[in-house]
């Protein structure tokens, strides 16, 4: 491998997964791998697990990330806090901090802690003295009224703590576009659609080659804080929440009232569900269960929070969504600590639940084309990346606009990081950086 100062590092910090790629001056690029048990992983799960261990006469907080965080969580040998999908808080002005045992963690504290675990497990190949460090960012951050400037300030603080003060920040779909452009043998106008866990981002790029050198011109970008996690939430809202008390009633001062829906809105973000254990929500749910007309569903909801079943529930919901991409119906099943939820879900049901989301995504695609000043017929190739691109309703959106023959896709996890690392090897990587 060339000296570190000749290498470029591309980091795709995602809502669900994080990938790091390293590129050399010869154009060779490869993903950083992690030795986890007997596996060599190229994907590092975006998760943290904090727990207390006794040292001498006191307690010391330990932290793990990626698949090791999941190991700690599942072993359950210590009191712990498991956090995932925390990227969704990046642009939230209302998220100031969260308390983890005796300490307070702002977003940048969580991100830098996560990156340190990644560095520890990534070995010596992750050198912040590389020629260029290029970090991906969404076109549109997730959340209500997201503050891009705040998110980028938090990113820069976290990466700066690790020695990457000079890192450049590039739109994630632009990274995916550079990865795809290596296949081009002629000038082409390309739409890149990047579907993550929390955001869907779109970029229109014009690629040309002269003398073997790839040139790219960005024509237009758009994004929306809506993606795979939102589709998961539709399944939870229609299948899971009604079996956990949503729509139920309770007695209060001689009146029959509806159980507030805001508790169930926490299922929209898996990280929020995990944080209910340390907030006043759990206490309120216990009080509601005592006065509920039907307490058993609420008691199951309480068990999911108390026994940290959110991650297992997340996997069951995600598996059902994936199954509906290849079959017309699937049997949803979730079991744990006495909670047993079963239901049959058809693809037609699922597509009805996400129809409004798909319409909003379609509008965001049209916005990218409008900003680029091109019509659908002028797009020669559509490059799809991310797991949500396999959802049939999403694929139909692009087939209807551009035709099946113009669609192509690549590895759903690695393409963005590879492209970001390749951008770091271009003559002027700063021209691709987002300045805010």
C-alpha positions as CSV (number, residue, x, y, z in Angstrom):
1,X,0.0,0.0,0.0
2,X,1.3,3.5,-0.8
3,X,2.4,5.9,2.0
4,X,-0.5,7.3,3.9
5,X,0.1,10.9,2.6
6,X,-0.6,9.5,-1.0
7,X,-3.9,7.9,0.1
8,X,-7.4,9.3,0.3
9,X,-10.1,8.2,2.8
10,X,-13.8,8.3,2.0
11,X,-16.2,8.0,4.9
12,X,-19.9,7.2,4.4
13,X,-21.3,7.8,7.9
14,X,-24.8,6.4,7.5
15,X,-27.9,6.3,9.7
16,X,-27.8,2.5,9.8
17,X,-24.3,1.6,8.5
18,X,-20.9,3.2,8.0
19,X,-18.3,2.4,5.4
20,X,-14.8,3.6,5.0
21,X,-12.9,3.3,1.7
22,X,-9.2,4.0,1.0
23,X,-8.0,5.1,-2.5
24,X,-4.5,5.3,-3.9
25,X,-3.1,7.6,-6.6
26,X,-3.4,4.7,-9.2
27,X,-7.2,4.7,-8.8
28,X,-7.3,1.5,-6.8
29,X,-9.9,1.7,-4.0
30,X,-10.9,-0.8,-1.3
31,X,-13.1,-0.8,1.8
32,X,-11.6,-0.9,5.3
33,X,-12.4,-4.3,6.8
34,X,-13.2,-5.2,10.3
35,X,-12.3,-8.6,11.9
36,X,-15.4,-9.6,13.9
37,X,-15.1,-13.1,15.1
38,X,-14.6,-15.3,12.1
39,X,-16.0,-12.6,9.7
40,X,-14.4,-9.9,7.7
41,X,-16.8,-7.1,7.5
42,X,-16.8,-4.1,5.2
43,X,-19.8,-2.5,6.9
44,X,-19.6,-1.1,10.4
45,X,-23.0,-0.8,12.0
46,X,-23.8,2.7,13.1
47,X,-24.5,1.9,16.8
48,X,-23.0,2.5,20.2
49,X,-23.3,0.6,23.4
50,X,-22.3,2.2,26.8
51,X,-22.0,0.2,30.0
52,X,-20.5,0.5,33.4
53,X,-17.7,-1.7,34.8
54,X,-16.4,-1.5,38.3
55,X,-12.8,-0.3,38.6
56,X,-11.4,-0.2,42.2
57,X,-14.0,1.5,44.4
58,X,-15.8,3.2,41.5
59,X,-17.5,2.7,38.2
60,X,-16.1,3.5,34.8
61,X,-18.1,3.9,31.6
62,X,-17.0,1.7,28.7
63,X,-18.1,2.1,25.1
64,X,-18.2,-0.1,22.0
65,X,-19.4,0.6,18.4
66,X,-20.4,-1.3,15.3
67,X,-21.0,-5.1,15.6
68,X,-19.2,-5.1,19.0
69,X,-21.9,-2.7,20.3
70,X,-24.5,-5.2,19.3
71,X,-22.5,-8.0,21.0
72,X,-22.5,-6.0,24.3
73,X,-26.1,-5.2,24.0
74,X,-27.2,-8.8,23.3
75,X,-25.0,-10.2,26.1
76,X,-26.7,-7.9,28.6
77,X,-24.1,-8.6,31.3
78,X,-24.2,-5.0,32.5
79,X,-26.6,-2.1,32.8
80,X,-26.2,-0.4,29.4
81,X,-27.4,2.3,27.0
82,X,-27.7,1.1,23.3
83,X,-27.9,3.9,20.8
84,X,-28.5,3.6,17.0
85,X,-29.6,5.9,14.2
86,X,-28.2,8.9,16.1
87,X,-27.3,10.5,12.7
88,X,-30.9,11.6,12.6
89,X,-30.2,14.1,15.4
90,X,-27.3,15.8,13.6
91,X,-29.4,18.7,12.3
92,X,-31.8,19.0,15.2
93,X,-31.5,22.2,17.2
94,X,-33.8,20.7,19.8
95,X,-31.4,17.8,20.5
96,X,-28.9,19.3,22.9
97,X,-27.6,16.3,24.7
98,X,-28.5,12.9,26.2
99,X,-27.4,11.7,29.6
100,X,-25.6,8.3,29.7
101,X,-25.0,7.2,33.3
102,X,-23.1,10.1,34.9
103,X,-22.1,12.1,31.8
104,X,-23.9,14.2,29.2
105,X,-23.3,13.6,25.5
106,X,-24.0,16.1,22.8
107,X,-24.3,14.9,19.2
108,X,-20.6,15.5,18.5
109,X,-19.6,13.5,21.6
110,X,-21.6,10.5,20.3
111,X,-20.1,10.8,16.8
112,X,-16.5,11.2,18.0
113,X,-17.0,8.2,20.4
114,X,-18.4,6.2,17.5
115,X,-15.5,7.1,15.2
116,X,-12.9,6.2,17.9
117,X,-14.4,2.7,18.2
118,X,-14.2,2.4,14.4
119,X,-10.5,3.5,14.4
120,X,-9.7,1.0,17.1
121,X,-11.2,-1.9,15.2
122,X,-10.0,-0.6,11.8
123,X,-6.3,-1.1,12.6
124,X,-3.4,1.0,11.2
125,X,-4.9,1.5,7.8
126,X,-7.1,4.4,9.0
127,X,-4.6,7.3,9.1
128,X,-5.9,10.8,9.4
129,X,-2.7,12.0,7.8
130,X,-3.9,10.7,4.4
131,X,-3.7,13.0,1.4
132,X,-7.4,13.8,1.6
133,X,-10.3,12.9,4.0
134,X,-13.6,13.2,2.3
135,X,-16.8,12.7,4.4
136,X,-20.2,12.2,2.9
137,X,-23.2,14.3,4.0
138,X,-26.9,14.2,2.9
139,X,-28.3,16.7,0.5
140,X,-31.1,17.1,3.0
141,X,-30.6,16.1,6.6
142,X,-33.3,14.1,8.4
143,X,-35.7,15.5,10.9
144,X,-38.2,18.3,11.2
145,X,-36.9,21.7,10.1
146,X,-33.3,20.4,9.9
147,X,-30.5,23.0,10.4
148,X,-27.7,22.2,7.9
149,X,-25.3,24.7,9.4
150,X,-25.7,23.2,12.8
151,X,-25.2,19.6,11.5
152,X,-22.0,20.6,9.7
153,X,-20.6,22.4,12.7
154,X,-21.2,19.2,14.7
155,X,-19.6,17.0,12.0
156,X,-16.5,19.3,11.9
157,X,-16.1,19.3,15.7
158,X,-16.3,15.5,15.9
159,X,-14.0,14.8,13.0
160,X,-11.6,17.6,14.2
161,X,-11.2,15.8,17.5
162,X,-9.8,12.9,15.7
163,X,-7.3,15.0,13.7
164,X,-9.3,15.4,10.6
165,X,-9.8,19.2,10.8
166,X,-9.2,19.6,7.1
167,X,-11.7,17.0,6.0
168,X,-13.9,17.9,3.1
169,X,-17.7,17.3,3.1
170,X,-19.3,16.1,-0.1
171,X,-22.9,15.2,-1.0
172,X,-23.4,11.5,-0.6
173,X,-25.0,11.0,-4.1
174,X,-22.0,12.8,-5.7
175,X,-19.8,10.1,-4.1
176,X,-22.0,7.4,-5.6
177,X,-21.9,9.1,-8.9
178,X,-18.1,9.0,-9.0
179,X,-18.1,5.3,-8.2
180,X,-20.6,4.7,-11.0
181,X,-18.8,6.9,-13.5
182,X,-15.8,4.6,-13.7
183,X,-18.0,2.3,-15.9
184,X,-18.7,5.1,-18.5
185,X,-17.1,4.9,-21.9
186,X,-18.8,8.0,-23.3
187,X,-20.2,11.3,-22.2
188,X,-23.3,10.9,-20.2
189,X,-25.9,12.7,-18.1
190,X,-26.6,10.6,-15.0
191,X,-29.2,10.8,-12.2
192,X,-27.9,9.3,-9.0
193,X,-30.5,8.2,-6.4
194,X,-29.1,7.4,-3.0
195,X,-31.5,5.9,-0.5
196,X,-30.2,5.7,3.1
197,X,-31.9,4.9,6.3
198,X,-32.9,8.5,7.1
199,X,-32.6,10.4,3.9
200,X,-33.1,10.1,0.1
201,X,-30.8,12.2,-2.0
202,X,-30.6,12.8,-5.7
203,X,-27.9,14.4,-7.9
204,X,-27.8,15.0,-11.7
205,X,-24.3,14.9,-13.0
206,X,-22.7,15.4,-16.5
207,X,-19.7,13.1,-17.0
208,X,-17.2,13.4,-19.8
209,X,-13.8,11.8,-20.6
210,X,-11.0,13.5,-22.4
211,X,-7.5,12.0,-22.7
212,X,-8.6,9.3,-20.3
213,X,-9.4,11.8,-17.6
214,X,-12.8,11.8,-16.1
215,X,-14.5,15.1,-15.8
216,X,-17.7,15.8,-14.0
217,X,-20.1,18.7,-13.7
218,X,-22.8,18.8,-11.1
219,X,-26.1,20.1,-12.6
220,X,-28.5,19.9,-9.7
221,X,-29.2,18.3,-6.3
222,X,-32.2,17.6,-4.1
223,X,-32.9,15.6,-1.0
224,X,-35.6,14.7,1.6
225,X,-35.4,13.5,5.1
226,X,-37.4,10.4,4.3
227,X,-36.1,6.9,3.4
228,X,-36.0,3.3,4.7
229,X,-36.6,4.1,8.3
230,X,-39.8,5.8,7.4
231,X,-41.0,2.7,5.5
232,X,-40.2,0.6,8.6
233,X,-42.2,3.0,10.7
234,X,-45.3,2.5,8.5
235,X,-45.2,-1.2,9.3
236,X,-44.8,-0.5,13.0
237,X,-47.6,2.0,12.9
238,X,-50.1,-0.3,11.1
239,X,-49.0,-3.7,12.6
240,X,-47.1,-3.3,15.8
241,X,-48.4,-0.1,17.6
242,X,-52.1,-1.2,17.6
243,X,-51.1,-4.3,19.5
244,X,-49.2,-2.2,22.0
245,X,-52.1,0.0,23.0
246,X,-52.3,2.6,20.3
247,X,-55.9,3.6,19.8
248,X,-56.8,2.4,23.3
249,X,-58.3,4.3,26.2
250,X,-57.8,5.0,29.9
251,X,-59.7,6.5,32.8
252,X,-58.8,9.9,34.3
253,X,-60.9,11.9,36.8
254,X,-64.1,10.1,35.8
255,X,-63.5,10.5,32.1
256,X,-62.6,8.0,29.3
257,X,-59.7,9.4,27.3
258,X,-57.6,8.2,24.4
259,X,-54.0,7.1,25.0
260,X,-51.8,9.8,23.6
261,X,-50.2,8.9,20.2
262,X,-46.9,10.7,20.9
263,X,-45.5,7.7,22.7
264,X,-45.9,5.7,19.5
265,X,-44.2,8.4,17.4
266,X,-41.0,7.3,19.1
267,X,-41.1,4.2,16.8
268,X,-40.4,6.5,13.9
269,X,-36.7,6.7,15.0
270,X,-35.3,3.6,16.7
271,X,-32.9,5.8,18.7
272,X,-35.8,7.7,20.3
273,X,-37.4,4.4,21.4
274,X,-34.2,3.4,23.1
275,X,-34.1,6.8,24.9
276,X,-37.5,6.3,26.4
277,X,-36.0,4.1,29.1
278,X,-34.1,7.0,30.5
279,X,-36.9,9.6,30.2
280,X,-40.2,10.2,31.9
281,X,-42.1,8.4,29.2
282,X,-41.6,5.0,30.8
283,X,-43.0,6.3,34.1
284,X,-46.0,7.8,32.3
285,X,-46.7,4.6,30.5
286,X,-46.8,2.6,33.7
287,X,-49.3,5.1,35.1
288,X,-51.4,4.8,32.0
289,X,-51.3,1.0,32.2
290,X,-52.8,1.1,35.7
291,X,-55.9,3.0,34.4
292,X,-56.2,1.6,30.9
293,X,-59.4,-0.1,29.9
294,X,-57.2,-2.8,28.3
295,X,-53.8,-2.8,30.2
296,X,-52.2,-5.8,28.6
297,X,-51.1,-4.1,25.3
298,X,-49.5,-1.2,27.2
299,X,-47.8,-3.7,29.5
300,X,-46.2,-5.3,26.4
301,X,-45.1,-1.8,25.2
302,X,-43.5,-1.3,28.6
303,X,-41.7,-4.7,28.3
304,X,-40.2,-3.7,25.0
305,X,-38.7,-0.6,26.5
306,X,-37.6,-2.2,29.8
307,X,-36.0,-5.3,28.2
308,X,-34.4,-3.3,25.4
309,X,-36.3,-5.2,22.7
310,X,-36.3,-2.3,20.3
311,X,-33.3,-3.7,18.3
312,X,-34.9,-7.1,17.9
313,X,-38.1,-5.5,16.9
314,X,-36.2,-3.4,14.4
315,X,-34.7,-6.5,12.8
316,X,-38.1,-8.2,12.6
317,X,-39.7,-5.2,10.9
318,X,-36.8,-4.7,8.5
319,X,-36.9,-8.4,7.6
320,X,-40.6,-8.1,6.7
321,X,-39.9,-5.1,4.5
322,X,-37.1,-6.9,2.7
323,X,-39.3,-10.0,2.2
324,X,-42.1,-7.8,0.6
325,X,-39.6,-6.8,-2.1
326,X,-39.6,-10.3,-3.5
327,X,-42.9,-11.8,-2.4
328,X,-46.5,-10.7,-2.4
329,X,-47.0,-11.3,1.3
330,X,-45.1,-12.2,4.4
331,X,-45.8,-13.4,7.9
332,X,-44.5,-10.9,10.4
333,X,-43.5,-12.4,13.7
334,X,-41.9,-10.8,16.8
335,X,-41.2,-12.6,20.0
336,X,-39.3,-11.7,23.2
337,X,-39.8,-11.6,27.0
338,X,-43.5,-12.6,26.7
339,X,-44.3,-10.3,23.8
340,X,-45.6,-12.1,20.8
341,X,-46.9,-10.2,17.8
342,X,-48.0,-12.0,14.6
343,X,-49.6,-10.7,11.5
344,X,-49.8,-11.3,7.8
345,X,-48.7,-8.3,5.6
346,X,-49.3,-8.1,1.9
347,X,-47.3,-6.1,-0.5
348,X,-50.5,-4.3,-1.5
349,X,-51.1,-3.2,2.1
350,X,-47.5,-2.1,2.5
351,X,-47.6,0.0,-0.8
352,X,-50.8,1.6,0.4
353,X,-49.1,2.6,3.7
354,X,-46.0,4.1,2.0
355,X,-47.9,5.7,-1.0
356,X,-47.7,9.2,0.4
357,X,-44.0,8.8,1.2
358,X,-43.3,7.6,-2.4
359,X,-45.2,10.6,-3.8
360,X,-42.9,12.9,-1.7
361,X,-39.8,11.1,-2.9
362,X,-41.1,11.4,-6.5
363,X,-41.5,15.1,-6.0
364,X,-37.9,15.4,-4.8
365,X,-36.7,13.5,-7.9
366,X,-38.6,16.0,-10.1
367,X,-37.0,18.9,-8.1
368,X,-33.5,17.6,-8.9
369,X,-34.3,17.5,-12.6
370,X,-35.8,20.9,-12.4
371,X,-32.7,22.4,-10.7
372,X,-30.5,20.7,-13.3
373,X,-32.6,22.1,-16.1
374,X,-33.0,18.6,-17.8
375,X,-36.0,16.6,-18.7
376,X,-36.4,12.8,-17.9
377,X,-35.7,12.0,-21.6
378,X,-32.3,13.7,-21.3
379,X,-31.1,11.4,-18.5
380,X,-29.1,8.6,-20.1
381,X,-28.5,6.5,-17.0
382,X,-30.1,6.3,-13.5
383,X,-27.8,4.9,-10.9
384,X,-29.7,3.5,-7.8
385,X,-27.9,2.8,-4.5
386,X,-29.2,1.9,-1.1
387,X,-31.4,-0.9,0.2
388,X,-34.7,1.1,-0.3
389,X,-34.0,1.1,-4.0
390,X,-35.1,-2.5,-4.0
391,X,-38.6,-1.7,-2.8
392,X,-40.8,-2.4,-5.8
393,X,-42.8,0.8,-5.4
394,X,-39.6,2.9,-5.5
395,X,-38.3,1.0,-8.5
396,X,-41.5,1.6,-10.3
397,X,-41.2,5.3,-9.7
398,X,-38.0,5.3,-11.8
399,X,-39.1,2.8,-14.4
400,X,-42.2,5.0,-15.0
401,X,-40.1,8.1,-15.5
402,X,-37.0,6.8,-17.2
403,X,-37.7,3.2,-18.5
404,X,-36.3,-0.1,-17.2
405,X,-33.3,-0.1,-19.6
406,X,-31.8,3.1,-18.2
407,X,-31.7,1.8,-14.6
408,X,-28.6,0.4,-13.1
409,X,-27.4,-0.3,-9.5
410,X,-24.4,-1.4,-7.5
411,X,-23.4,-2.6,-4.0
412,X,-26.0,-1.0,-1.7
413,X,-23.5,-0.3,1.0
414,X,-20.0,0.5,-0.5
415,X,-20.5,2.7,-3.6
416,X,-20.7,6.0,-1.7
417,X,-17.6,5.5,0.3
418,X,-15.7,4.3,-2.7
419,X,-16.7,7.4,-4.7
420,X,-15.8,9.7,-1.9
421,X,-12.3,8.2,-1.7
422,X,-11.9,8.6,-5.4
423,X,-12.9,12.3,-5.2
424,X,-10.0,12.7,-2.8
425,X,-7.6,11.6,-5.6
426,X,-8.9,14.1,-8.2
427,X,-6.9,17.2,-9.1
428,X,-9.2,19.6,-7.2
429,X,-11.2,17.7,-4.6
430,X,-12.2,21.0,-3.0
431,X,-14.5,21.8,-5.9
432,X,-16.8,19.0,-4.8
433,X,-16.9,20.1,-1.2
434,X,-20.1,21.7,0.3
435,X,-19.0,25.0,1.9
436,X,-21.7,25.3,4.6
